[in-house]
Amino acid sequence: MPSLIEPQLATLADRPPKGGDWSYEIKFDGYRVMTRIARGATQIFTRNGHDWTSRMPRLAEACNELQVDDAWFDGEAVVLDSSGRPDFNALQNAFDRRSTAEIVMFVFDILWLNGTDLREQPLRSRRALLRDLMEGATSDAIRFSEDFPQDPVSLVASACKMKLEGIIGKRADAPYRSGRSTDWIKLKCHAKQEFVVGGFTRTKGARAGVHSLLLGVHEKDGSLRYAGRVRPYFSSRAASAFLARAESLRCEQTAFYNPPQPEKERDHLWLSPSIVAECSFLEWTPGGEVRHPVFHAVRDDKAASSVTEEPMVAVEYDEPREAAAGSTREVPGAKGAVKIGGIRITNPQRVLDEVTGHTKKELVEYYAAIGEWAMPHLHNRPLALVRAPDGIKGELFFQKHSEKTRIPGVIELPPELHPRHPPLLVAGSEVALIGLAQMNVIEFHTWNAVAPDARFQRRAGAKAFTSLCR
C-alpha cells in the first residue's frame, strides 16, 4: 500500500467534449484531500502531501469507522452553508478558529481497498465500488459525490445558477493517473485560478494596512510574471494574519521580471513569492494581466512554485477509447490532432513512455523516418503487432487481424492462406507504418515466411505457404 499518492488533476476546458464516455460531478469549492486508512488509523493529506490529520480530527474519526482494512480515498473537504452550498470562506474560518467539526468530505474516488490497488480499474468500476462502500458510512461527515446524467451544458448552467464553481468531467473508462490530464476536465462558470502574491501596496508613507495585492504567475522557465493587482477586502483577523506573514517575507527587490509601474499615492512592498491567493476575473488581457479580478481567499494548501497561468484547452474525443483499461497522461495545453504523412494522428502529445517522456507523435515520426529501411524487411510478411494504447506501462496486447479497423496502407491477405482464421495483415507501404503507429503499435513481429504471389497461391494453396521460409 503506497504511503502517499499524488492526486489526479483536471485540465481547464473551453467546452464539453463532443464524444467519449464521460461522468460529471459538482466542482466543490474546498480543499482537496487524499485519505489513507491503514489498520484502523486514518491520515488526511493535502494535494501537496502535507499531513493535516490533526487539523480535522472529526473527519479522521469518521473515516476510522468505515468498514475497511485499508483504503485510499480521493475527495474534497468543504463547509456547507445554510442552503447546502460549499462556502470556502467558512472553511478557512474553521481552520483559523481551529474549530473544524463542521467540515464535510465529499469522496469521489477510491484508489485502494483491502490490499487491492484499484487505480488501473476504469472510473465507473471504482465509483460503483465506492458508492456501495459509502452506503455503509455511519457519519454524515463523509459523503459520496454524486454524478449526474444530464448533458454537461445544462449541468454548467445549473451550477452557475446555484452559484457553484462549475462541474468536473471524468472519462468513465479511464484509470486513475496522478498528475494533470485531459481524462479529467473542469468546466467553470467564471475564470478563476490561483496567483502568487509578489508584493502589496499601501497608502504612501503609512506603516500599516493593505490596499492591493500584486499578483503573479510563473512562466515555463520559472520566472515570475506580474499579472495584475486585486483589492483583498480582508477581515480584521485575516488582515492581521496576512501582515504578520508578509512581514517575514519582505524583500528589497521585486521577484517580478516585469514589475508594475510606481504609483504616486502608493508604496510598493515586495515579498518573497510564497503566498498564494485565489481570484476570479473576467479575462486575460493581451499583455498577460487579468481584467477585473475579484479576491476570494489566501490558499494554504497549494504551493506557490506550482502556480502558472492555467491554460484552457479544447478537449476532442470523436472516437471511443482504444482500450477500457485506462489512459496515459496528456500534456496540459496540448493541441488537437495533427497530420503526418497524410494520416490524422490523434492525441499526438500523449506520453507513451513516462521514463523518457516520448510521445505518440514522436513514435509516429520515428516510424515515418525509418520507413524506407523497414519496408524491405516487412514487405509481404504477415505481422503480429504489439499495441500499447495506455503507454508501455499499461496493458499491452497482440493483434494479428484487422478486427474491423481500416488502417491506411495495411493489406489483408487472402483468408485461405491461414484457414479457419481471419485474414492476416501486411504493412504494404511506408504509409502503413504511420497508420499502425497512430494505432499505438510499438512493435512489429514478422512471420518467417512471405506471402506467395498469385500464381503460387493458386497452385499450392495455404498449406504450402506456411512452410515457405526465407
C-alpha positions, 0 to 999 in steps of 0.5 A: 500500500503506497504511503502517499499518492499524488492526486489526479488533476483536471485540465481547464476546458473551453467546452464539453467534449463532443464524444467519449464516455464521460461522468460529471460531478459538482466542482466543490469549492474546498480543499482537496484531500487524499485519505489513507486508512491503514489498520484502523488509523486514518491520515488526511493529506493535502494535494501537496502531501502535507499531513493535516490529520490533526487539523480535522480530527472529526473527519479522521474519526469518521473515516476510522469507522468505515468498514475497511482494512485499508483504503485510499480515498480521493475527495474534497473537504468543504463547509456547507452553508445554510442552503447546502452550498460549499462556502470556502470562506467558512472553511478557512474560518474553521481552520483559523478558529481551529474549530473544524467539526463542521467540515464535510468530505465529499469522496469521489474516488477510491484508489485502494481497498483491502490490499487491492490497488484499484487505480488501473480499474476504469472510473465507473468500476471504482465509483460503483465500488465506492458508492456501495462502500459509502452506503455503509458510512455511519457519519454524515461527515463523509459523503459520496459525490454524486454524478449526474446524467444530464448533458454537461451544458445544462449541468454548467448552467445549473451550477452557475445558477446555484452559484457553484464553481462549475462541474468536473468531467471524468472519462468513465473508462479511464484509470486513475493517473496522478498528475494533470490530464485531459481524462479529467476536465473542469468546466467553470462558470467564471475564470478563476485560478490561483496567483502568487502574491509578489508584493502589496501596496499601501497608502504612501508613507503609512506603516500599516494596512493593505490596499492591493495585492500584486499578483503573479504567475510563473512562466515555463522557465520559472520566472515570475510574471506580474499579472495584475493587482486585486483589492483583498477586502480582508477581515480584521483577523485575516488582515492581521494574519496576512501582515504578520506573514508578509512581514517575514517575507519582505524583500528589497527587490521585486521577484517580478521580471516585469514589475508594475509601474510606481504609483504616486499615492502608493508604496510598493512592498515586495515579498518573497513569492510564497503566498498564494491567493485565489481570484476570479476575473473576467479575462486575460488581457493581451499583455498577460494581466487579468481584467477585473479580478475579484479576491476570494481567499489566501490558499494554504494548501497549494504551493506557490512554485506550482502556480502558472497561468492555467491554460484552457484547452479544447478537449476532442474525443470523436472516437471511443477509447482504444482500450477500457483499461485506462489512459496515459497522461496528456500534456496540459495545453496540448493541441488537437490532432495533427497530420503526418504523412497524410494520416490524422494522428490523434492525441499526438502529445500523449506520453507513451513512455513516462521514463523518457517522456516520448510521445505518440507523435514522436513514435509516429515520426520515428516510424515515418523516418525509418520507413524506407529501411523497414519496408524491405524487411516487412514487405509481404510478411504477415505481422503480429503487432504489439499495441500499447494504447495506455503507454508501455506501462499499461496493458499491452496486447497482440493483434494479428487481424484487422478486427474491423479497423481500416488502417491506411496502407495495411493489406489483408491477405487472402483468408485461405492462406491461414484457414479457419482464421481471419485474414492476416495483415501486411504493412504494404507501404511506408504509409502503413507504418504511420497508420499502425503507429497512430494505432499505438503499435510499438512493435512489429513481429514478422512471420518467417515466411512471405506471402506467395504471389498469385500464381503460387497461391493458386497452385499450392494453396495455404498449406504450402505457404506456411512452410515457405521460409526465407 
